[in-house]
Amino acid sequence: MPWSNQNGGGPWGGGGDNQGPWGQGPKRPSGGGGGSGGGNGGPPDFEDFFRKGQDQFKGMFPGGFGFGLIAIIILIVGVFWVMQSVYTVQPDQRAVELRLGKPKETISQPGLHFMIWPIETVEMVNITEQQINIGTGNSARSGIMLTGDQNIVDIEFAVLFSVTNPEAFLFNVENPVQTLQQVSESAMREVVGSRPAQDVFRDDREGISSDVMGIIQSTMDGYGAGITVNAVSIEEAAPPPEVSDAFDEVQRAEQDEDRFLEEANQYANKQLGAARGDAAQIREAAAAYKDRVVKEAQGEADRFNSIYETYTAVPEVTRKRLYLETMQDVFSRSKNFIIDDKGQGVVPYLPLDALDKNAAANASRSSSSNASNTSAQSSKGAN
């Protein structure tokens, strides 16, 4: 056998002195200390290197390597515990500490706080105003509602709220924001269902928003959700696309109706103003006539009184004066004919009134004849 010639026999020449399978054992580096990587430039001894490092590490801890490892573990655990026990509350937040799962009575304000972890934990709540949107842009068909006059409207509205009781917000309701959204949609359907469509579109949006906000707030208070509703705003209200054309026709008809009513009111106001002006004019004329008649009557009474006073003073002169004035008034309104004494026998039989009437008729015929002749001559001249 080939390996029978080697010293000591064996299939790997394992005779002695640490010989290898090829007839030669591994060589250790020479030099003192039996194993330091030294003078002959052989490969380093990793066991020796590890042993020296361990000795140096033991020198750092008087109690030995085991004590130092425990100290490092304790230090790491302590740092981790401190990091878990210290927390910061931002200005827009409030915190609720829980001891063994039970919330404490105090609410942590903004700043740095400490708790005993893991016995105590903390829950953060955002107290700034938040907004949820309900309508066509957020959930399919959630804004489709039926009005009180049996019309269908598509409403998109927003609810602004803030958390005023963090403890109630965290622990009284499982999902307060989702609950608020469902309550808001239900409240809007309730209010819209009792109003005509015209109120939703343009007439009374503010009143609808106020009613919805009151219902939402009372419901959330009943749940103890710790939420305050700040505002409800109707962003858009329109008919569904399927009936938009018909609704536009109705809107145009209503606008025409409003226009006709406005024109009728304007005409009525104009006529009423004219009638009031005529009535005022008639009243003023009546008042003026009344004043004139009263003043004339007073004047006549005063004149009669003055004549009576004069009559009582000089009755003969006053009597003669009254007679002359009366005769003057009578003769001023009658036709007088003056004849001499030679015609005394003829006067009783002479129709003086008829002669006067005939003279007036002849004068009238003469004037009309002259006018016709003048017009005929003018027509001939034109021809």
PyMOL commands that set and color helices and strands:
alter all, ss='L'
color gray80, all
select helices_A, chain A and resi 2-5+46-60+65-85+166-171+176-192+197-203+205-223+241-313+315-332+341-343+347-349+352-382
alter helices_A, ss='H'
color red, helices_A
select strands_A, chain A and resi 86-89+93-99+102-108+111-114+120-126+130-134+144-146+152-163+227-238
alter strands_A, ss='S'
color yellow, strands_A
deselect
rebuild
show_as cartoon
